[in-house]
Amino acid sequence: MHISAAKLLKESKMCNQIKNFEKKYMSKIWAIINSELFISDLRKIESYIQSNYNFLNDNWDEKNKLKVGVERLIRYYFYSNLGVVGVYPSPLSSDMAVELKDVILNIDAKTIDMVGNPGDDNAIHFGKNQITFDNVPFFSQVIQGISFPGVTFPPRLASFHNEKPCLTFFITINYFDDSTSFRLSHLSLCCVPHALIVKHEFENKIISNFKTYEYLGKVKAESLGTQFLPKPRIDASWIPFSLKQTGVNDSFLDRNLNHPILGNSKCVWKIIASKYAVLIYGGSARIDKGSIRERKDSEGNTWIGVQKKEGLG
């Protein structure tokens, strides 16, 4: 498809503006969460959990005792310090989404237990509601002469709202909980690039892999047609293949049935909960923090898109 020179120029200017917005708000957010006041209040949450550890163990349904307090803390500081002019109306967004004078700011709070999930700290984990960019599909291949374009991960967060770019930041608080005691570890901040940045700076290749997958459930399948309902057994027309091209056949390409949403692909079936279901999209994904650490502003100056503070506990 031909794109006019005027449109390309407009997109380039907007891309440069977004680079500067991301740099600006990385600095502002880091100044808030790295401040003595924020850290002091975070340690108050730590102290409360430590003092009430057994009570929370007995009465809180999740092992993660930190998440709710951190979400409240972030909302308090951000509404108080960032000049919020409105609330972003769509539920397809991050945990916290607010309108500022120049951007729509999406903030996701992550809390990671370094006892159970230390490897999660090397990447950002997110769903489709938390990003604006398209990534190239994963696992595209030709299966017995049939082209499979791959598994996609379509964004659900709008790129712009009220002519303002939607920016996404992740604040992660790490802690240790060994089921007998609790203490904080460290915190970090990451800026996930906007769709235009991912397109022009990363060639739409920023996701490292999928964490989970999304399948067509019974209710949705019934609305689309009985042919999409989960199956108890393999159909003779399906072609077995290795989705990740590992050499182990773990998926089946349906040569007779088109993808219910994507028009350019055949259905892929995988066994889930003892039945075969249609694979729709990637469900959640990862970005390696190292890949987005070094960023550039509109003048080509380097700024850091991943910040970390050690020694909280």
Backbone hydrogen bonds in HBPLUS format (Angstrom, degrees):
<---DONOR---> <-ACCEPTOR-->    atom                        ^
c    i                          cat <-CA-CA->   ^        H-A-AA   ^      H-
h    n   atom  resd res      DA  || num        DHA   H-A  angle D-A-AA Bond
n    s   type  num  typ     dist DA aas  dist angle  dist       angle   num
A0008-LEU N   A0004-SER O   3.02 MM   4  6.34 158.5  2.07 150.7 156.9     1
A0009-LEU N   A0005-ALA O   2.93 MM   4  6.13 155.0  1.99 147.5 154.0     2
A0010-LYS N   A0006-ALA O   3.01 MM   4  6.21 158.4  2.06 144.3 150.1     3
A0011-GLU N   A0007-LYS O   2.91 MM   4  6.10 157.3  1.96 148.0 154.3     4
A0012-SER N   A0008-LEU O   2.91 MM   4  6.10 153.1  1.98 144.5 151.9     5
A0013-LYS N   A0009-LEU O   2.98 MM   4  6.22 158.3  2.03 149.9 155.1     6
A0014-MET N   A0010-LYS O   2.98 MM   4  6.20 158.7  2.02 146.1 152.3     7
A0015-CYS N   A0011-GLU O   2.84 MM   4  6.00 152.6  1.91 145.0 153.1     8
A0016-ASN N   A0012-SER O   3.03 MM   4  6.30 157.7  2.08 147.1 151.9     9
A0017-GLN N   A0013-LYS O   3.01 MM   4  6.28 152.1  2.08 144.5 152.5    10
A0018-ILE N   A0014-MET O   2.90 MM   4  6.17 156.9  1.96 151.9 157.7    11
A0019-LYS N   A0015-CYS O   2.98 MM   4  6.27 153.8  2.05 148.3 155.4    12
A0020-ASN N   A0016-ASN O   3.26 MM   4  6.55 155.0  2.33 143.5 148.5    13
A0021-PHE N   A0017-GLN O   2.96 MM   4  6.30 149.9  2.05 145.1 154.4    14
A0022-GLU N   A0018-ILE O   2.84 MM   4  6.05 164.4  1.87 158.4 161.2    15
A0023-LYS N   A0019-LYS O   3.08 MM   4  6.31 157.3  2.13 143.3 149.5    16
A0024-LYS N   A0020-ASN O   2.87 MM   4  5.99 158.7  1.91 145.1 151.6    17
A0025-TYR N   A0021-PHE O   2.93 MM   4  6.15 168.4  1.94 157.9 159.2    18
A0026-MET N   A0022-GLU O   2.94 MM   4  5.95 142.5  2.08 140.5 150.8    19
A0027-SER N   A0023-LYS O   3.20 MM   4  6.39 158.6  2.25 145.7 150.2    20
A0028-LYS N   A0024-LYS O   3.07 MM   4  6.39 157.4  2.12 144.1 150.7    21
A0029-ILE N   A0025-TYR O   2.90 MM   4  5.82 166.7  1.92 142.2 146.3    22
A0030-TRP N   A0026-MET O   3.01 MM   4  6.00 160.3  2.05 142.9 149.2    23
A0031-ALA N   A0027-SER O   2.99 MM   4  6.12 153.0  2.07 143.8 151.1    24
A0032-ILE N   A0028-LYS O   3.22 MM   4  6.52 143.3  2.36 139.5 148.3    25
A0032-ILE N   A0029-ILE O   3.08 MM   3  5.16 124.1  2.41  96.2 110.3    26
A0033-ILE N   A0029-ILE O   3.01 MM   4  6.36 169.5  2.02 164.5 163.3    27
A0034-ASN N   A0030-TRP O   2.89 MM   4  5.68 137.1  2.08 144.9 154.3    28
A0035-SER N   A0032-ILE O   3.22 MM   3  5.34 162.0  2.25 105.6 110.1    29
A0039-ILE N   A0035-SER O   3.07 MM   4  6.26 173.8  2.07 156.1 158.1    30
A0040-SER N   A0036-GLU O   2.84 MM   4  5.88 151.0  1.92 141.5 150.3    31
A0041-ASP N   A0037-LEU O   3.00 MM   4  6.26 158.1  2.05 149.7 154.7    32
A0042-LEU N   A0038-PHE O   2.86 MM   4  6.12 150.2  1.95 148.9 158.4    33
A0043-ARG N   A0039-ILE O   2.91 MM   4  6.15 149.3  2.01 145.2 152.9    34
A0044-LYS N   A0040-SER O   3.08 MM   4  6.40 131.7  2.32 135.3 148.4    35
A0045-ILE N   A0041-ASP O   3.22 MM   4  6.61 146.0  2.34 141.7 149.1    36
A0046-GLU N   A0042-LEU O   3.08 MM   4  6.47 155.3  2.14 143.1 150.1    37
A0047-SER N   A0043-ARG O   2.83 MM   4  6.03 158.4  1.88 143.9 149.4    38
A0048-TYR N   A0044-LYS O   2.94 MM   4  6.16 153.5  2.01 143.1 150.0    39
A0049-ILE N   A0045-ILE O   2.99 MM   4  6.26 164.7  2.02 153.9 157.4    40
A0050-GLN N   A0046-GLU O   2.94 MM   4  6.18 161.0  1.97 152.6 158.2    41
A0051-SER N   A0047-SER O   2.90 MM   4  6.07 159.6  1.95 148.7 154.1    42
A0052-ASN N   A0048-TYR O   2.96 MM   4  6.05 138.7  2.14 145.3 156.1    43
A0056-LEU N   A0052-ASN O   2.91 MM   4  6.12 165.2  1.93 163.3 167.4    44
A0057-ASN N   A0053-TYR O   2.90 MM   4  6.10 155.5  1.96 149.5 157.1    45
A0058-ASP N   A0054-ASN O   3.07 MM   4  6.27 146.7  2.19 142.8 150.6    46
A0059-ASN N   A0055-PHE O   2.99 MM   4  6.11 136.9  2.18 143.0 155.2    47
A0060-TRP N   A0056-LEU O   2.80 MM   4  5.14 148.3  1.89 147.2 146.2    48
A0070-VAL N   A0066-LEU O   3.06 MM   4  6.21 161.2  2.10 162.6 168.6    49
A0071-GLU N   A0067-LYS O   3.03 MM   4  6.27 160.6  2.06 154.3 159.4    50
A0072-ARG N   A0068-VAL O   3.06 MM   4  6.34 157.9  2.11 150.6 156.2    51
A0073-LEU N   A0069-GLY O   2.96 MM   4  6.15 156.3  2.01 145.8 152.7    52
A0074-ILE N   A0070-VAL O   2.95 MM   4  6.15 164.0  1.98 155.8 158.9    53
A0075-ARG N   A0071-GLU O   3.10 MM   4  6.28 165.1  2.12 146.9 151.0    54
A0076-TYR N   A0072-ARG O   3.00 MM   4  6.18 164.4  2.02 150.7 155.0    55
A0077-TYR N   A0073-LEU O   3.09 MM   4  6.33 169.8  2.10 154.7 156.3    56
A0078-PHE N   A0074-ILE O   2.90 MM   4  5.94 161.3  1.94 154.8 160.4    57
A0079-TYR N   A0075-ARG O   2.95 MM   4  5.88 166.6  1.97 150.2 154.4    58
A0080-SER N   A0076-TYR O   3.20 MM   4  6.15 142.9  2.35 135.6 145.5    59
A0081-ASN N   A0077-TYR O   3.03 MM   4  5.97 133.3  2.26 137.6 148.0    60
A0082-LEU N   A0078-PHE O   3.11 MM   4  5.52 142.8  2.26 147.6 147.2    61
A0085-VAL N   A0099-GLU O   2.81 MM  14  5.65 167.8  1.83 162.4 165.7    62
A0099-GLU N   A0086-GLY O   2.69 MM  13  4.82 175.5  1.70 135.6 136.9    63
A0088-TYR N   A0097-ALA O   3.11 MM   9  5.37 160.6  2.15 124.5 127.8    64
A0093-SER N   A0091-PRO O   2.98 MM   2  5.56 122.7  2.32 108.9  92.6    65
A0096-MET N   A0107-ILE O   3.12 MM  11  5.17 155.1  2.19 153.7 158.5    66
A0107-ILE N   A0096-MET O   2.79 MM  11  5.17 167.1  1.81 157.9 162.2    67
A0098-VAL N   A0105-LEU O   2.98 MM   7  5.37 157.2  2.03 148.0 150.8    68
A0105-LEU N   A0098-VAL O   2.80 MM   7  5.37 151.2  1.88 167.1 168.9    69
A0100-LEU N   A0103-VAL O   2.86 MM   3  5.37 169.6  1.87 174.3 177.2    70
A0104-ILE N   A0165-PRO O   2.94 MM  61  6.03 171.3  1.95 146.7 147.1    71
A0167-LEU N   A0104-ILE O   2.82 MM  63  6.11 159.4  1.86 170.2 175.9    72
A0106-ASN N   A0167-LEU O   2.81 MM  61  5.85 152.9  1.88 153.0 162.3    73
A0169-PHE N   A0106-ASN O   2.91 MM  63  6.24 153.6  1.98 157.0 165.1    74
A0108-ASP N   A0169-PHE O   2.97 MM  61  6.39 159.9  2.01 157.7 164.3    75
A0171-ILE N   A0108-ASP O   2.87 MM  63  6.18 165.0  1.89 165.2 170.3    76
A0110-LYS N   A0171-ILE O   2.74 MM  61  6.04 167.7  1.75 158.8 161.8    77
A0173-ILE N   A0110-LYS O   2.80 MM  63  6.26 157.7  1.85 158.2 161.7    78
A0112-ILE N   A0173-ILE O   3.04 MM  61  6.42 149.3  2.14 138.8 148.2    79
A0175-TYR N   A0112-ILE O   2.97 MM  63  6.29 158.9  2.02 160.4 161.6    80
A0117-ASN N   A0113-ASP O   2.81 MM   4  5.63 161.4  1.84 158.3 164.8    81
A0114-MET N   A0175-TYR O   2.67 MM  61  5.80 172.7  1.67 175.0 176.1    82
A0120-ASP N   A0117-ASN O   3.13 MM   3  5.65 150.5  2.22 113.8 121.8    83
A0121-ASP N   A0118-PRO O   3.28 MM   3  5.91 166.1  2.30 115.1 119.2    84
A0122-ASN N   A0119-GLY O   3.27 MM   3  5.97 172.9  2.27 120.1 122.2    85
A0289-LYS N   A0122-ASN O   3.18 MM 167  6.09 170.1  2.19 139.8 142.8    86
A0124-ILE N   A0287-ILE O   2.87 MM 163  5.24 158.8  1.91 146.7 152.5    87
A0287-ILE N   A0124-ILE O   3.02 MM 163  5.24 143.0  2.16 138.8 149.7    88
A0126-PHE N   A0285-ALA O   3.05 MM 159  5.59 157.7  2.10 148.9 155.0    89
A0285-ALA N   A0126-PHE O   2.90 MM 159  5.59 160.7  1.94 157.9 164.2    90
A0130-GLN N   A0127-GLY O   3.20 MM   3  5.70 164.2  2.23 113.9 118.8    91
A0156-ARG N   A0128-LYS O   2.80 MM  28  5.37 156.5  1.85 144.0 135.8    92
A0157-LEU N   A0131-ILE O   3.33 MM  26  5.54 140.9  2.49 165.4 158.6    93
A0136-VAL N   A0204-ASN O   2.84 MM  68  5.84 154.9  1.90 171.3 165.0    94
A0138-PHE N   A0151-VAL O   2.93 MM  13  5.09 162.1  1.96 141.6 142.0    95
A0151-VAL N   A0138-PHE O   2.71 MM  13  5.09 155.7  1.77 149.5 153.0    96
A0141-GLN N   A0148-PHE O   2.94 MM   7  5.33 153.6  2.01 147.9 156.6    97
A0148-PHE N   A0141-GLN O   2.76 MM   7  5.33 165.3  1.78 168.3 173.6    98
A0143-ILE N   A0146-ILE O   2.76 MM   3  5.07 164.4  1.79 151.9 148.3    99
A0146-ILE N   A0143-ILE O   2.92 MM   3  5.07 162.6  1.95 112.6 117.9   100
A0282-GLY N   A0152-THR O   2.94 MM 130  6.14 161.3  1.98 163.7 167.3   101
A0166-CYS N   A0159-SER O   2.90 MM   7  5.42 162.0  1.93 137.1 136.6   102
A0161-HIS N   A0164-LYS O   2.88 MM   3  5.26 153.2  1.95 145.0 152.5   103
A0164-LYS N   A0161-HIS O   2.91 MM   3  5.26 152.6  1.99 110.3 119.0   104
A0192-VAL N   A0168-THR O   3.02 MM  24  5.54 155.9  2.08 145.3 152.2   105
A0170-PHE N   A0190-CYS O   2.85 MM  20  5.15 160.6  1.89 149.1 155.6   106
A0190-CYS N   A0170-PHE O   2.91 MM  20  5.15 152.6  1.98 145.3 153.9   107
A0172-THR N   A0188-SER O   2.92 MM  16  5.20 165.7  1.94 144.8 149.7   108
A0188-SER N   A0172-THR O   2.86 MM  16  5.20 147.1  1.97 145.7 154.3   109
A0174-ASN N   A0186-HIS O   2.75 MM  12  5.24 172.0  1.76 173.3 172.9   110
A0185-SER N   A0174-ASN O   2.79 MM  11  5.24 152.4  1.87 146.0 136.5   111
A0176-PHE N   A0183-ARG O   2.79 MM   7  5.40 166.2  1.81 167.7 172.3   112
A0183-ARG N   A0176-PHE O   3.05 MM   7  5.40 146.0  2.16 147.7 155.0   113
A0178-ASP N   A0181-SER O   3.31 MM   3  5.88 141.1  2.47 148.6 158.2   114
A0312-LEU N   A0185-SER O   2.95 MM 127  5.23 165.5  1.97 143.4 141.3   115
A0187-LEU N   A0309-LYS O   3.00 MM 122  5.36 157.8  2.05 148.6 155.3   116
A0309-LYS N   A0187-LEU O   2.81 MM 122  5.36 167.1  1.83 159.3 161.2   117
A0189-LEU N   A0307-GLN O   2.86 MM 118  5.19 152.8  1.93 142.4 147.9   118
A0307-GLN N   A0189-LEU O   2.89 MM 118  5.19 159.9  1.93 150.1 156.8   119
A0191-CYS N   A0305-GLY O   3.01 MM 114  5.37 151.2  2.10 155.3 159.2   120
A0197-ILE N   A0194-HIS O   3.00 MM   3  5.26 120.8  2.36 104.5 119.7   121
A0198-VAL N   A0194-HIS O   2.90 MM   4  6.21 162.3  1.93 161.0 166.8   122
A0199-LYS N   A0195-ALA O   2.94 MM   4  6.12 151.8  2.02 145.3 153.3   123
A0200-HIS N   A0196-LEU O   3.01 MM   4  6.14 167.3  2.03 145.8 148.6   124
A0201-GLU N   A0197-ILE O   2.72 MM   4  5.40 158.1  1.77 148.4 155.3   125
A0202-PHE N   A0198-VAL O   3.11 MM   4  4.77 137.9  2.30 109.6 120.6   126
A0204-ASN N   A0198-VAL O   2.92 MM   6  5.24 177.1  1.92 135.8 134.9   127
A0205-LYS N   A0202-PHE O   2.94 MM   3  5.58 148.6  2.04 118.5 126.6   128
A0208-SER N   A0286-ARG O   2.82 MM  78  5.69 154.3  1.88 142.7 150.8   129
A0286-ARG N   A0209-ASN O   2.93 MM  77  5.62 148.2  2.03 171.9 169.1   130
A0211-LYS N   A0284-SER O   2.79 MM  73  5.31 158.5  1.83 124.1 131.2   131
A0212-THR N   A0284-SER O   3.37 MM  72  5.08 164.0  2.40 121.0 122.9   132
A0283-GLY N   A0212-THR O   2.77 MM  71  4.85 154.2  1.83 112.8 115.1   133
A0284-SER N   A0212-THR O   3.41 MM  72  5.08 156.4  2.47 107.0 106.5   134
A0214-GLU N   A0281-TYR O   2.82 MM  67  5.14 176.6  1.83 147.7 146.9   135
A0280-ILE N   A0214-GLU O   2.79 MM  66  5.56 163.8  1.82 153.5 156.9   136
A0281-TYR N   A0214-GLU O   3.38 MM  67  5.14 150.4  2.47 124.0 132.3   137
A0216-LEU N   A0278-VAL O   2.87 MM  62  5.35 155.8  1.93 152.3 160.5   138
A0221-ALA N   A0217-GLY O   2.88 MM   4  5.93 158.5  1.92 152.5 159.8   139
A0222-GLU N   A0218-LYS O   2.95 MM   4  6.08 155.4  2.01 147.8 153.4   140
A0223-SER N   A0219-VAL O   3.33 MM   4  6.65 145.4  2.46 141.1 149.2   141
A0223-SER N   A0220-LYS O   3.15 MM   3  5.26 125.1  2.47  97.1 110.6   142
A0224-LEU N   A0221-ALA O   3.05 MM   3  5.13 135.6  2.26  99.1 111.6   143
A0225-GLY N   A0221-ALA O   2.89 MM   4  6.05 143.2  2.03 154.8 164.9   144
A0228-PHE N   A0225-GLY O   3.02 MM   3  5.89 169.8  2.03 127.1 130.4   145
A0229-LEU N   A0226-THR O   3.11 MM   3  5.30 165.0  2.14 109.6 114.4   146
A0231-LYS N   A0276-TYR O   2.81 MM  45  4.95 155.1  1.87 140.6 145.9   147
A0276-TYR N   A0231-LYS O   2.75 MM  45  4.95 170.5  1.76 153.1 154.5   148
A0238-TRP N   A0235-ASP O   3.17 MM   3  5.61 162.9  2.20 113.4 118.7   149
A0239-ILE N   A0253-LEU O   2.79 MM  14  4.94 159.9  1.83 137.2 143.8   150
A0253-LEU N   A0239-ILE O   2.82 MM  14  4.94 160.7  1.86 140.7 140.7   151
A0241-PHE N   A0251-SER O   2.93 MM  10  5.46 156.0  1.99 142.9 144.1   152
A0250-ASP N   A0241-PHE O   3.12 MM   9  6.38 132.7  2.35 133.3 136.2   153
A0251-SER N   A0241-PHE O   3.09 MM  10  5.46 150.6  2.18 167.8 171.4   154
A0245-GLN N   A0242-SER O   3.05 MM   3  4.77 155.4  2.11  99.9 106.8   155
A0252-PHE N   A0269-TRP O   2.97 MM  17  5.09 141.8  2.12 146.1 153.8   156
A0269-TRP N   A0252-PHE O   2.80 MM  17  5.09 162.6  1.83 150.1 154.8   157
A0254-ASP N   A0267-CYS O   2.88 MM  13  5.32 175.6  1.88 156.5 157.8   158
A0257-LEU N   A0254-ASP O   3.45 MM   3  5.61 164.1  2.48 107.0 111.2   159
A0267-CYS N   A0257-LEU O   2.85 MM  10  5.83 163.7  1.88 159.9 157.0   160
A0259-HIS N   A0265-SER O   2.78 MM   6  5.50 174.4  1.78 146.0 144.6   161
A0279-LEU N   A0268-VAL O   2.80 MM  11  5.58 168.9  1.81 165.3 168.9   162
A0270-LYS N   A0277-ALA O   2.97 MM   7  5.60 155.8  2.03 152.6 158.4   163
A0277-ALA N   A0270-LYS O   2.87 MM   7  5.60 161.5  1.90 158.5 154.2   164
A0272-ILE N   A0275-LYS O   2.59 MM   3  5.36 165.6  1.61 171.6 167.4   165
A0275-LYS N   A0272-ILE O   3.05 MM   3  5.36 160.1  2.09 112.8 119.2   166
A0291-SER N   A0288-ASP O   3.06 MM   3  5.62 142.4  2.21 113.2 122.6   167
A0292-ILE N   A0289-LYS O   3.15 MM   3  5.65 153.7  2.22 112.5 119.7   168
A0305-GLY N   A0293-ARG O   2.62 MM  12  4.58 164.8  1.64 138.3 142.1   169
A0295-ARG N   A0303-TRP O   2.87 MM   8  5.26 165.8  1.89 172.2 170.8   170
A0303-TRP N   A0295-ARG O   2.90 MM   8  5.26 155.0  1.96 131.8 137.7   171
A0297-ASP N   A0301-ASN O   2.93 MM   4  5.44 150.3  2.02 144.6 153.8   172
A0300-GLY N   A0297-ASP O   3.03 MM   3  5.27 163.2  2.06 112.8 117.3   173
